[in-house]
Each structure stands twice: as structure tokens, then as C-alpha cells.
């Protein structure tokens, strides 16, 4: 369905181009869910915006290929890309109050999606809007269609965004932190709704989050991002049960409820993209770092079936060498 190969997105600043997404590759099969996880500032949202070709200046896609159903999206004209957005690939933003227009009713905004992509006529669009709101479990859908975003709760606004994303029956949904601003109960309802709609409509899903608990519940595969790179990638069970990158292990150790012990924070902070350390970007925070980590950018090493990790701990050492800590 989607094949991203060596994607690099930079921001042109006075000091020079700063990579926010650096040589990122992954694929999503029909009906599959890929979880993209990492701390804030790791490049997850820029990856999503790059796929949609919505990166604004001074940002730009500097290299790579984004193939959707065999077509390279980077080669399309802006007019051709507008026909893809919403109709074939839809994006669910993480903050509904900024994604929805405050001066139009939510029904009008869903209707616009249908009319622009010619999925409804003016005569039948009202009924389609109500049916979409009902499909995402909005109570009193006909009444709610006439409401403005500020008149709805956070959970209802998120359901409206999901209805807009599903309006044209796209093949791929990109959900960027879809439950971040919601309480735990509403989070569970939204995740259950996404799962049910995906199963019913046979959608592919790219789920972006910082919550490994959500990934464990929904995803088939997971890609872990740090400082613009994917540092571990594989089947969700393999990655979460047997993490092969120190950063992934640190994320798992910082989750509550794992064994009931004291939470273990990862020391330090995510580096500024304009001041990334040489070698492996994680090495200043890594408890398992080797001397070589300060100078060598790790390749992706195969650590299991369909499981890769960018870590020099998996490099075969030279004969007779044990590596310096």
C-alpha cells in the first residue's frame, strides 16, 4: 500500500539545512497497522506531513521516495496530490480544535470533503454527513451536524475528525496522536472506534504516538524513532518483548505498570536537531554505549525475523576484539 524509502526532510535555517527526518524507510501492507513511536521532537509528525506533502517552508523534502499503490507521490503535481489527500490518504490531526474551522459547522466541514472529491451531490450530502457521524458513534448525529466545533466535547470533536477522514473511503489513514488530549476513558473509546472502522473498511493505518501501550494494543508492526531516524523496526510482539535497541528498552522501562517497580527515566533529553551529536544520536544518553558509538552512525542490523535495530551492539566485532566501553 505504502512504501517509504530513504525519506529525508530538512528545514533550511541560516546555519544550513537541518534534517528533521533522516533516511527513513518503512512500508505498510493493505489492512495493516504500523505504529510510529518516539518522544516529542523525534520526527514522527514531520514524517506524516511529508507523506501528505504538507511540509511548509522553510521545510522541504530533500530526498527519498514515497510510493503509494506504486505511484511516487513526490513526482505528482500539486493538483494531482490534492486529489490524493482526503480521497486516498487521509490524515487525522492530534488537536481537533486547531484542525477544525471554528466559523463553520462540523456538518458543513464534512460535507465540503465529500463535495470537493465528488463523493456526494448537494442533494444527498446532508444524509451522507449524518450517516458518517452515526458511523463514528456521535449521538444525535443530525443535531450535532449543525454544531460548531466549540459546542462539542473533545471526544466528539475527535470523532468528527475521524468522520472527515473516512468520508471518501481512503485506503490509508494516518492518525497523528489521535488520543493525546483526551482522558483515559475517551481514549479507549476512540481507539476502539479506529480499530472497528479499520476492520470494517479494510483500511491501512499509520498510527503515530508516544504511547507504547497503545502500540501494543493496536499495531501489527512498530517503528521506533529517535532524532529523525528509525532506530528499531519489527513485529510489535518481537519489539516489545525483546527490544534490541537501548532506546526502545528505555521507553519500555519508563512505562508504568511493568512489574510494579520504580519507573526508570531515560537520562538526558532529545538533542536539538540543529546540534545532533556525531555518530549515534542516542549515544550521550545510552547506558550501553561503546567507544565507536561517538563516531559511527549505525546501519540497520537484522536482529530477528523482519526485525531490525540501528545499534552497534549488534555489529560483529573484529576477531579478538571485545569493544571498548
Helices and strands as residue ranges (DSSP letters): E 2-13, E 16-28, E 33-37, H 44-51, E 59-68, E 71-72, G 73-75, H 78-84, E 89-92, H 96-99, H 106-116, H 125-135, H 141-144, G 149-151, H 154-166, E 172-176, H 184-201, E 204-209, H 212-218, E 221-226, E 229-235, H 236-241, H 246-253, G 273-275, G 283-285, G 291-294, E 301-304, E 307-309, G 312-314
